[in-house]
Amino acid sequence: MKDDGAPNVAKTTDPPPKRGVPPSGGGAGEMELEKSPSGSVFSDRFFGAFQWEEFACGCGAAFVNIAATYPIYKMIFRQMLHGVPITSAFAQLRHEGLGFLYRGMLPPLAQKTISLSIMFGVFDGTRRYLVEDYRLNDYGAKVIAGVVAGSAESILLPFERVQTLLADSKFHQHFANTPNAFRYVVAHHGYRELYRGLEPVFWRNGLSNALFFVLREEASVRLPNRQTVSSRTAQEFVAGAVIGASISTIFYPLNVIKVSLQSEMGQRSEGSWQACKRIYIERDCRIANFYRGCAFNTGRSFISWGIMNTAYENLKKLMHQQPQIPLASE
């Protein structure tokens, strides 16, 4: 599915042959190539494989997802906060009006747009570079590119760290809002505290991204080509939803470990394996108890990944359908 012009990248990144150099006497040309720094060649070829369209499509898909699902999240949040049925939560939001419906959307919007932009953009660029420059087989390139993209996403861990602190009731008296939480953590515990729980997030992001992109592109190849827009959109939604929800369920225990590590502040952080054993003992030595709350998480992931996959595919098609500027007649 990602074979949209990959050969063209290699052509544009390869330096053009120097004019005026005799074909038989290539000594001068070889001397010039040897003088060029290897770091510059690597950066030109590696970053030359990246396409801004992939970053833009990932960012746009995240924006569509948050805009569509934030009211649902807000109704669920009201249920959790006040213990009311969904009809009462809906009535509260309707009474407050449309102006307050998207209040508080900026932090998750900022995090998700940057995260998906990195996820899709870094994956595509890294995969292109590995296939074109190293002739790596497609599956190996997808796995490595997925891990690289997930690792790059881990730089956004401070957003998850602060979100965990704001959601934990024992820290309610410490923080008024997101900026206040960032300032408090940095001022009292330093920047390193923002990256507490990095290890499970690193494994979760890398492995889940690799699995997502492999399964997603396998689905795009093996599923039938739909003729109508509605059937094609429905297939894209179901494919993204099933893959995203399944992967989210598989790696749910890593989220449990991450939240457990991030629920503490200031004291020395325990390792991921030690936290895993502690949680296992605290939850009656049953692996199934690692999946408490997983049903709701799976349902939310099903809707979110379905919307994101559909939005990404349609944004990509729109960009590729832009009319080309005709060349001037010679």
N, C-alpha and C positions, 0 to 999 in steps of 0.2 A: 504494500500500500504506500510505502514511503519512497517508491522509485520515481518520484516526480522531478525529473531533471537532474538526477545525481551525476550523470556523465558531464553535464555542463559545468559543474563545480570544479571538476578536475581540469577542464579546459581553461577556465578563467584563472585558476590558481597557478597553473604552470606558466613560468616566465616565457615570453615570446622569444624566438631565436633572434640573435643580434644580426642586424643587417650589416653587410660589408665584410663579414668574416669568411674567409675562404673555406670551402668545405673540407679540403684536405689538410690545411694547416690550422688545426683547432687549438694550438698551444695557448694563444692569447685568451681565447674564450675560456679554456679550462683554468687559466690563472685567475681570471676574474671570478669564476664560480668558487674557486678555492678560497678567495679572499672574503667572500660573503659570509657573515657570521651564521653559524648553524642555528643559534637561538632565533635570529630574525627569520630564517627560512621556516623553522618549526611554527613560530607564531603566525606567519603569513598563511601557511597552509592549514594550520589547525583552525584559527579563527576565520579564515576564508571559507571554511566549510559550513559556517553558521549562517542561517538565513533569518532575517528580521521578521519575516512573515510567520515563522513558527512561534517566536516569542509573542507576537501580536495576537495570534490565534489562541494561544494558551491564556493570555491575559483576558481576551474577550470572552472566552468560554467560562472563566472563573467569574467574571462580572455578571454574565447572564445567570449563572448558577446561584450566586448570592442574591441577586435581585429577585429571582423566582422563589427561592426557598426561605429567605429571611422572615417573611410573615409567618410561615409554618413554624420556624424555630421560635418566633416570639410567642405564638400560641402555646407551644409546648413549654416554654419557659414560664409563662404565667400559670400553667397547670402545676409545674413543679414548685413554684414560689408560693401560690395561694391554695393549692390542693383543691382546685375547682374542676368541674367537668369541662370538656372542650367547648360546649355550647356557651358556658359562662365566660370562658377566656375569649371566645370570638366576640361575644357581646361587649366585653371590656374594650377590645381593640376598635370595634365599630363605633363605640361611644367616644373614644378619644379622637377619632378622625384620621384621615389619610396623612395629615401633616406629622403625626407622631408614629406612624406605622413603621417607618424605616429609621427611627431614632436609635442610635447605637450601632449602626451598620458599618461605620467606617473602619474600625479595627479589623474585623474579619474580612472585610472587602480588601483592605490593603494587604493583609497577609496572603489571602488566597490568590489574588491577581498576580502578585510577585511570585508566589510558589508555583503556580501552574505555568507561568511564563518561563520560569527556569526549567521546569520539568520537561515541557515539550521542546523548548528551544535548545537546551543543552543536549537532550537525547538525540535530536535529529542531527545537530552539528557534529557531535561525537561519533555517531554511527556513520555518517558520510565520510568523515576523516579516516576511520578505521577501515572501511571498505575500500576506499579509493587509494589511500596511501600505503596501507599494509596488506591489502587484498585478503582481509580477514573474512571468513565465511559469515553469512548474514545473521545466523542465530547467535554466534559468538559476539558479533558486533552489537547486536541488540541487547544482550545481557550486560556487556561491559558498559555500553552507553547508558543503560537504565541505572546501573549502580552509580556511575559518575553523576548523572542527573540527580539521583536521590541524595548523594553525598553533598552536592551543591545546595540542595534544598535545606540541608541541615543548618545552614548559616541563619535561617529564620527561626531557630529554636527559641530565642528570647521572647517571641510573640507567644509561643505555646507555654513558656515558663510563666509569664505574667498572667496569661489566661487561667492557668491552674491556680495561681495564688488568689486571683479575684473570685474564682468559683468556690474556693474553700472557705467555709464559714468561720474558721478560727482566725482568718486574716482580715475579716471584714472591718475590724476597728483600725487596721493599719493603713488601708488604701481607700481613697475616694473614687479613683478612676484609673485608667490605663497609664497616662503620663505620670501620675503620682506614684504608681507602683514601680515604674521604671526608675524614677528618681530615688525612691526609697531603697530599692535593692542595690543600685549602683553606689549610692552614698554610704550605706552601712556594710555592704558585703563585697563590693567590687563587681567588675564586669564578669568575672569568672562564674559568679552565682547565677547569671542569666543562662549559662550553658549547663546547668545541673540536669542530669538525665540525658546527656548527649549520646551515650553508648546505645541504649535501646532505640532512640530516634534514628541514629545512623544505620543500624541494622534494618529497622522497619522501612525507612525510606529507600535504601538501596535495593533490598530484596523485593519489596512490593513493586517498585518502579520497573525493575527488570521483568518480573512476572507479568505485570500489566501490559507492557508494550509487546512482549512476545505473544501473549494470548490475544491482544487486541488486533495485531496485524494478521495473526492466524485466522481470526474470525473474519476479517475483511477479505481475505483471500478465499476462504472456504464457503462462506455464506453466499447464497445466490444473489445475482445482480437484480435489483428491483427496478422496474420501469417507471412507476409513478413516484412522485415526490413524497406523498404521504406514507406509502409502504416502505420507501427507503429510509425516511426519517424514523419511522417506528422501529425498523431493524437496527438502526444505529443506536437508538435509545436503549433497546432491550440488550443489545450486545454490550454496550458500555456499562449499563446498570448491573447486569449479571456478573461481569468480570470484576467491576469495582467492588460490589457488595461481597463477592466471594473472597477476594483478596483482603478486604477490610476485616472479614470474619477470621481468616486464617491468622492474621497478624495482630488480632485483638489483644492477646496476652502481653505483647510488647507495649501496647498502650497502657495496660494495667500497671506494668512495672514502671513505665515512665511517670505516670501520675503519682505512684507511690513515692518515687524518688523526689519528685518536684513538690510534694506536699510538705516538705521540710525546708527550712531556710536558716542559713547561717552555720549550722553544725556540719561536721565532716560527712560527706556523702558516701554511702556504702556502694559497693559494686553491684552491677546488674544481677549477677548470679546470686549474691548474698540476698538481695532484695527478692529475687524469685523464690528462694528457699523460705524466706521469712513469710512471704504472702501465702505460700503453699501451706505452711504450718498454721497461720492465722485463719485460713479458710478450710479448716477441718481436713487437711491433707487430701483434698479432692481436686483433680485437675479441672473438672467441670466448673468449679467455683471461680476459676479464672475468667469464665465467660459470663459472669453476672452483668446484666445490662447489654449483652451483645445483641439481643433481638432488636432493640430500639436502634442501636448503632448500625445494624445491617439494613434496616428499613430506610434510615436516613441516607446511608451510603448508596443504596439502590437508586433513590431519587436523584441524589446529587451527581453521581457518576453518569447516570443516564442523560441528564441535562447537559453536563459538561462535554460528554463525548459527541452528542448531537450538535451542540453549539460549535465545537471545534471543527467538526467535519464540514458544517455549512459555511463557517467563516473561511475555511481554507478554500472551498469551492468558489466562494465569492471573490477571493483575492486572485485565484487563478483564472477567473473569467473576466478580469479587467481587460478592456480593449487595448490592443497594442498600438502604439503610435506608429503610423506608417512612415517608412523610410523615404527620404527625399529622392526623387528620381535622379539618376546620374546623368 
